[in-house]
Amino acid sequence: MTSGLQFSWELSGSGWATCRIKDGSSERKDIVSYCTDALADLLHGVAGLYGSAPVQRFSFDLEPAEVRWVLRGRGSEVDLSIYRFPDMSASFDAPDQEGTPVWGSTQPRGLLGHVVMEAARSVLEVHGEDGYLAKWVQHSFPVAALQDLRRLHLQHDRCELRHAAALSLP
């Protein structure tokens, strides 16, 4: 299904974020730990779809579980698959198929890029860089990764959705 994609990233406590992705038929929600630079990994993964590598992988630490996102670009479409592994420390090198598939969807790359970019921008707007670091603790807000995704999205996608102004940072 290629309609109704929604994505949110909300800081939900010191070192925790709630990540939600939803399409017209299903939803996935995870409580993500700050043990990895998760939001930066997400932004880099989506931005990577605009380059020459058609498959992007990144993981979120759920302490102790792992959810691994696998994004497979197929022209202007992206197959999104999320796999769950019981223990992140034991699944680092495990092939995707050893995980349990927990969510999947096919979406236009432009829509995926847009909703991820807007969710990250919203986090920055709500918390600012200092507030983000205070809540996320181990990692600064990934400003450069967000700017890169925004540049690639606006350059390569014919997105007709509303876009916030460019990031204005001190």
C-alpha positions in Angstrom: 0.0 0.0 0.0 1.4 3.4 -0.9 -0.9 5.8 0.8 -1.2 7.2 4.3 2.5 6.9 5.4 3.0 8.5 8.8 6.2 8.6 10.9 7.0 10.2 14.2 10.0 10.3 16.5 9.3 11.7 20.0 11.8 11.9 22.9 9.9 10.1 25.7 12.4 10.3 28.6 16.0 10.6 29.4 17.7 8.4 26.8 14.5 7.1 25.2 12.5 7.9 22.1 9.2 6.5 20.8 9.4 5.7 17.1 6.2 5.1 15.1 5.7 4.2 11.5 2.3 3.6 10.0 0.8 3.1 6.6 -2.8 2.6 5.5 -2.9 -1.0 6.9 -0.5 -1.4 9.8 1.6 0.3 12.4 4.9 -0.3 14.2 5.9 1.4 17.5 9.2 0.9 19.3 10.8 2.5 22.4 14.3 3.2 21.2 17.4 3.5 23.4 20.1 6.1 23.2 22.8 3.4 23.2 23.1 4.1 19.4 22.8 7.4 17.6 19.4 6.2 16.3 17.9 9.3 14.8 21.2 10.0 12.9 21.3 6.4 11.7 17.7 6.7 10.4 18.4 10.0 8.6 21.6 8.6 7.0 19.8 5.5 6.0 17.0 7.3 4.3 19.4 9.8 2.7 21.4 6.8 1.4 18.5 5.8 -0.8 19.4 8.8 -3.0 22.8 7.4 -3.7 24.2 4.4 -5.5 23.6 1.8 -2.8 20.0 0.5 -3.3 19.9 -1.2 0.2 20.2 0.6 3.5 20.3 -1.1 6.9 20.3 0.4 10.4 19.3 -0.8 13.8 17.7 0.6 16.9 18.6 -0.7 20.3 15.5 -1.6 22.4 17.7 -2.9 25.3 18.2 -5.8 24.9 16.3 -6.4 21.6 17.1 -5.0 18.2 14.9 -3.8 15.5 16.7 -3.7 12.1 15.3 -1.5 9.3 16.1 -2.7 5.8 15.3 -0.2 3.0 15.5 -1.5 -0.5 15.2 1.1 -3.2 13.5 0.1 -6.5 13.5 3.1 -8.7 11.2 5.7 -7.1 9.8 3.1 -4.6 11.2 1.7 -1.4 10.4 -1.6 0.2 10.6 -1.1 4.0 11.1 -4.1 6.2 11.6 -4.2 9.9 13.0 -7.3 11.6 13.1 -7.9 15.4 16.0 -9.8 17.1 15.8 -10.8 20.7 19.3 -9.5 21.7 21.2 -6.7 19.9 24.6 -7.9 21.2 24.0 -11.3 19.7 22.4 -10.3 16.4 25.0 -7.8 15.2 26.2 -9.9 12.3 23.1 -12.0 11.9 21.4 -12.1 8.4 18.1 -10.3 8.2 16.2 -13.5 7.7 17.2 -14.7 11.2 15.1 -11.9 12.6 11.3 -11.9 12.9 9.6 -9.8 10.3 7.5 -7.3 12.3 6.5 -4.6 9.8 6.7 -4.0 6.1 5.4 -1.6 3.4 6.3 -0.3 0.0 6.3 3.5 -0.3 7.4 6.2 -2.7 10.9 7.3 -1.8 9.8 10.9 -1.8 7.1 10.3 0.7 9.4 8.3 3.0 12.1 11.0 2.8 9.5 13.7 3.5 7.9 12.1 6.6 11.2 11.2 8.2 12.6 14.6 7.5 9.6 16.4 8.9 9.6 14.2 12.0 13.2 15.0 12.7 12.6 18.7 12.1 9.8 18.6 14.6 12.0 17.1 17.2 14.5 19.9 16.7 11.7 22.5 16.8 10.3 21.1 20.0 13.6 20.6 21.9 16.3 22.6 20.2 19.8 21.3 20.0 20.5 21.8 23.8 17.2 20.2 24.8 17.8 17.2 22.5 21.2 16.6 24.0 19.9 16.9 27.5 17.2 14.3 26.8 19.1 12.0 24.4 22.3 12.3 26.6 25.0 10.5 24.5 24.5 12.1 21.1 23.9 15.6 19.7 21.0 16.3 17.4 22.1 15.2 13.9 21.8 18.6 12.2 24.1 17.8 9.3 22.2 14.5 8.6 18.9 16.3 8.6 20.2 19.1 6.3 21.6 16.4 3.9 18.3 14.5 3.7 16.4 17.8 3.1 18.8 18.8 0.3 18.5 15.4 -1.4 14.7 15.2 -1.0 14.2 18.6 -2.5 16.7 18.0 -5.3 15.5 14.6 -6.4 11.8 14.2 -5.5 8.9 15.9 -7.0 7.3 16.3 -3.6 4.1 18.3 -3.5 3.7 18.2 0.3 4.3 21.3 2.4 7.9 21.8 3.4 9.1 23.8 6.4 11.6 26.5 5.9 15.3 25.6 5.9 16.7 24.9 9.3 17.7 28.1 11.0 20.3 27.4 13.6 22.3 29.7 15.8 
